[in-house]
Amino acid sequence: MSDSLSPAGAAPAISVVVPVRNETGNVGPLVAEISAALDGRWTYEIVYVNDGSTDATGEALSDLMKTRPQLRQIKHAQSAGQSAAVRTGVRASRGAIIGTLDGDGQNNPAFLPSLLEAIEKGNGRIGLAAGQRVGRKDTGFKKVQSRVANAVRNAVLRDGTRDTGCGLKAFRRDVFLSLPYFDGLHRFLPALVRREGYDIAYVDVIDRPRHSGVSNYGFFDRLWVGIMDLCGVWWLIRRKKSTPIATEVN
């Protein structure tokens, strides 16, 4: 990684983490939209995690960093996947509240304030605010596979979430880092956050087409792993024990 995970300086209130791989054409427009959504409302930083890009994504981010002091870039030498990129970004973040969105432009940053405010107003009860897409702009095949995956996950985990694949989320940094980590974690956040005793807030968000390029995180390469992850998360939930109430005796 090119940046320290514990940078010096005053900590911002909000960190926005954006996992990205080979998204040169989407970097500039998305950074501008994130800034427009947050300027004047919070102190913030934008943490892009460059997940082993082989195009000019890194150069585009470096150029933008010259004029946008809130922007940081963390690099993976090789692609490690979306969950690993999100975790790297959260670990590197300095804000107590984290917002996330995908780097392809389909997630509209205009919905970030609603998610962040849900965490702030939750008084510690809300561990996750999750975007739920409406009017999805994906292909018909991708919509079908998403519906099937969400239906199966909800039937097994009963997490009450219709769309775990939406990249627009907000959560407390400490809550996220307390969760068991595995590849594919980002798809099971509602179930795992509920497991820790926190409530979930849901915000409808309007989907839109990506700005440019093609999807870099596929379906078939994670299908069987996802089934195994589902079984593992089900086991974790079943094995969860409540924390006993303890008092000190003098």
Long-range contacts (C-beta under 8 A, 24 or more apart in sequence): 1-74, 1-75, 1-76, 1-88, 1-92, 2-73, 2-74, 2-75, 3-72, 3-73, 3-74, 3-75, 3-92, 4-92, 5-91, 5-92, 7-72, 7-92, 7-94, 9-94, 10-43, 11-94, 11-95, 11-96, 12-42, 12-43, 12-44, 12-45, 12-70, 12-94, 12-95, 13-42, 13-43, 13-44, 13-95, 13-96, 13-97, 14-38, 14-42, 14-43, 14-44, 14-45, 14-95, 14-97, 14-98, 14-99, 14-116, 15-44, 15-45, 15-46, 15-47, 15-89, 15-90, 15-93, 15-94, 15-95, 15-97, 15-98, 15-99, 15-173, 16-44, 16-45, 16-46, 16-47, 16-98, 16-99, 16-100, 16-101, 16-109, 16-112, 17-47, 17-49, 17-86, 17-89, 17-90, 17-93, 17-98, 17-99, 17-100, 18-46, 18-47, 18-48, 18-49, 18-89, 18-100, 18-101, 18-102, 18-103, 19-49, 19-51, 19-82, 19-85, 19-86, 19-89, 19-100, 19-102, 19-103, 20-48, 20-49, 20-50, 20-51, 20-53, 20-57, 20-85, 20-103, 21-50, 21-51, 21-52, 21-53, 21-57, 21-79, 21-85, 21-103, 21-216, 21-217, 22-53, 22-54, 22-55, 22-57, 22-213, 22-216, 23-53, 23-57, 23-103, 23-104, 23-213, 23-216, 24-53, 24-55, 24-56, 24-57, 24-59, 24-60, 24-213, 25-211, 25-212, 25-213, 26-103, 26-104, 26-105, 26-210, 26-211, 26-212, 26-213, 27-57, 27-60, 27-61, 27-64, 27-103, 28-60, 28-64, 29-105, 29-211, 30-103, 30-105, 30-109, 30-211, 31-64, 31-68, 31-71, 33-108, 33-109, 33-110, 34-101, 34-109, 34-112, 35-68, 35-70, 36-109, 37-109, 37-110, 37-112, 37-113, 38-109, 38-112, 38-113, 41-113, 42-116, 44-70, 44-95, 45-70, 45-71, 45-72, 45-93, 45-94, 45-95, 46-70, 46-71, 46-72, 47-72, 47-74, 47-89, 47-92, 47-93, 48-72, 48-73, 48-74, 48-89, 48-103, 49-74, 49-75, 49-76, 49-85, 49-86, 49-88, 49-89, 49-92, 50-74, 50-75, 50-76, 51-76, 51-79, 51-80, 51-81, 51-82, 51-84, 51-85, 52-76, 52-77, 52-78, 52-79, 52-80, 81-183, 81-217, 82-186, 82-217, 83-181, 83-182, 83-183, 83-184, 83-185, 83-186, 83-187, 84-183, 86-185, 86-186, 87-181, 87-185, 90-173, 90-176, 90-177, 91-177, 93-173, 95-173, 96-172, 96-173, 96-174, 97-170, 97-171, 97-172, 97-173, 98-170, 98-171, 98-172, 98-173, 98-176, 99-168, 99-169, 99-170, 100-167, 100-168, 100-169, 100-170, 100-186, 101-167, 101-168, 101-169, 102-167, 104-210, 104-211, 104-213, 104-215, 104-216, 105-208, 105-209, 105-210, 105-211, 105-212, 106-137, 106-167, 106-207, 106-208, 106-209, 106-210, 107-131, 107-166, 107-167, 107-168, 107-205, 107-207, 108-168, 108-205, 108-206, 108-208, 111-168, 111-203, 111-205, 111-206, 112-168, 112-170, 114-203, 115-168, 115-169, 115-170, 115-201, 115-203, 116-170, 118-170, 118-201, 118-203, 119-170, 119-171, 119-172, 119-201, 122-199, 122-201, 125-198, 125-199, 126-198, 126-199, 126-200, 126-201, 127-171, 127-172, 127-175, 127-193, 127-196, 127-198, 127-199, 127-200, 128-169, 128-170, 128-171, 128-175, 128-189, 128-190, 128-193, 128-198, 128-200, 128-201, 129-169, 129-170, 129-171, 129-200, 129-201, 129-202, 129-203, 130-161, 130-163, 130-164, 130-166, 130-168, 130-169, 130-189, 130-190, 130-200, 130-201, 130-202, 130-203, 131-163, 131-166, 131-167, 131-168, 131-169, 131-203, 131-204, 131-205, 132-161, 132-162, 132-163, 132-166, 132-202, 132-203, 132-204, 132-205, 133-163, 133-165, 133-166, 133-204, 133-205, 133-206, 133-207, 134-204, 134-205, 134-206, 134-207, 135-206, 135-207, 136-207, 137-207, 137-208, 137-209, 137-210, 138-207, 142-219, 145-219, 149-226, 152-230, 153-187, 153-188, 153-191, 153-230, 156-230, 156-234, 157-188, 157-191, 157-230, 157-233, 157-234, 157-237, 159-188, 159-190, 159-191, 159-194, 160-190, 160-200, 161-190, 161-191, 161-200, 161-202, 164-188, 164-189, 164-190, 166-205, 168-203, 168-205, 180-236, 182-229, 182-232, 183-225, 183-229, 184-222, 184-225, 184-226, 184-229, 187-226, 187-229, 188-229, 188-230, 188-233, 191-233, 191-237, 192-233, 192-236, 195-236, 195-237, 195-240
